Amino acid sequence: MNDRVKQVLNVILEKFKSGDIPEAVAYSMYPIAEIPSAKWSLVNRTLMFLSGTMDGRGFRQWQQVDRFVKKGSKAFHILVPFTKKNKDEEGDDKEFLIGFGCRPVFRKEDTHGKELEYETIELPELPLIERAEEWGISVRAIPGNYRYNGYYSMERKEIALATPEEKVFFHELSHAGHEKIKGSLTGGQDSLQEIVAELSAAVLCKLVGKQANDTSGNSYKYIEKYAGKINMSPYKACLKVMSETEKVLNLILKGDDGTAH
């Protein structure tokens, strides 16, 4: 194994130690459609997410869409399989894996030029965005896909939104509030954490949301899905997390979780 491959794999191993892998894998499972990295392996998409981007491409690939790598930008590396054609036992030509190499790619954030097709979302004036800013959390628009409309990254202190819907922002802000209360959250999509976030978001929509559309039915289905994963009814699951939800709401609305100090 060459030194560059070892270096790339060590990135993943170090992130396992720090606990960042579950989050990275969760979002890497569902790439943005119709961009080159959508065809990458899960390992390479995870490396991309850990490098701080949702869109990584080679130097020439960026040129093909009229974007150009900024001077001084550093590439991150993905793993590329090396194959060789050979005859199998039956005499047919087959490709065999003989090893791995590395290929440099650049983050979209390290390029400039023509706007990409997916960069069309504009975020409205979101209620309570000042709370995210107070907590040192950035809020930005990202391209969406068929699986999720946003996420909160604990590592990056970032809320990324692929929709202007207030409830999605409230859901991710609730994750951030929950993290502040607990000190840390379980990586990935923990059922009880998701129920706390969705229940909090539904309440915030009623209290401070400006959008007219009622999404309570969607919230129920979301909670029902995660309650089912822990063999509970939506009602019992909500009762179980009611105390945690109240703390999250107090923290977001009042800047205080309501517990004695």
Helices and strands as residue ranges (DSSP letters): H 3-18, H 21-28, G 36-39, H 42-50, E 56-57, H 59-64, E 67-69, E 76-87, E 93-107, G 108-110, E 111-113, H 129-134, E 138-141, E 150-153, E 158-161, H 166-182, H 191-208, H 216-229, H 234-240, H 242-254
